[in-house]
Amino acid sequence: MLIKLALPKGSLQESTLELIRKAGFHCTVSNRSYFPWVDDDELEVMLIRAQEIARYVEGEVFDAGLTGKDWIVETGSDVVEVADLVYAKQSRKPLRWVLAVPESSDIHCVQDLEGKRIATEVVNITKNYLEKNGVNAKVEFSWGATEAKAPDLVDAIVEVTETGGSLRANKLRVLDTLLTSTTRLIANKNSWKDPEKRRKIENIAMLLKGAMLAEEMVGLKMNVMQKDLTTVAELLPSLQNPTVSPLADQDWVAIEVMIEESTTRELIPALKRAGAQGLVEYPLNKVIY
């Protein structure tokens, strides 16, 4: 049994390969290669543009792939969305496809685009948005540098943004969000019906989600005197049941728990004051519930 897996080449490539490695798949690729090596005999990996992955998965060229929800919608591909993985080029936040115009433009809402010209890479998403709003405008495909095209070449653009920095740098203001997109693990329908392939794809999804969750969590262990156990336990997150183990000295126990990393700067000092000793914070590779 072999799973043919498509991974995005380009802006998502490094963050995707990093996530794949954290999920437990040792994956390496040379600068000019489209075929990464992976230490799993059941996987065959290829790098292609994210824009093309959904239609190739639908067409059964690949069993599965990682691509954005935006490109599934833009290509109208009929695939199984196995897992929603919230990561992008720079952050662990969703991407947004937004309608933007120059700061000095007299266009203030979508209705003001009647008869105007719009540049974008997501032509179908944009046309559907305009149709939904009852606006007739010319939509042209942009081959790149879309932010620079308004106002000299077009009246408005529909562009993807992660942080909004590029739009601000080009003196553009956002009028509306057309689509919020995250990365999806997808599969073609026939591969999903195959029990062996489905199990393998589900395993990949589980490990990827576990690796992503681990990025937000850390492990914390400490020693606590029996008399302080209740006070310390009350400080720990209510949704995380700590592991409490006896020590050689019957007056002491060891506590181990997983917590959100963002809480440690407040929690660790509080635990120390409550009587915890020998506190150790450590990173996690995968967290699977």
Secondary structure, 3 states (H helix, E strand, C coil): CCEEEEEEECCCHHHHHHHHHHCCCCEECCCCCCCCEECCCCEEEEEEEHHHHHHHHHCCCCCEEEEEHHHHHHHCCCCEEEEEECCCCCCCCCEEEEEEEECCCCCCCHHHHCCCEEEECCHHHHHHHHHHCCCCCEEEECCCCHHHHCCCCCCEEEEEECCCHHHHHCCEEEEEEEEEECEEEEECHHHHHCHHHHHHHHHHHHHHHHHHHHCCEEEEEEEEEHHHHHHHHHHCCCCCCCEEEECCCCCEEEEEEEEEHHHHHHHHHHHHHCCCEEEEEEECCCCCC
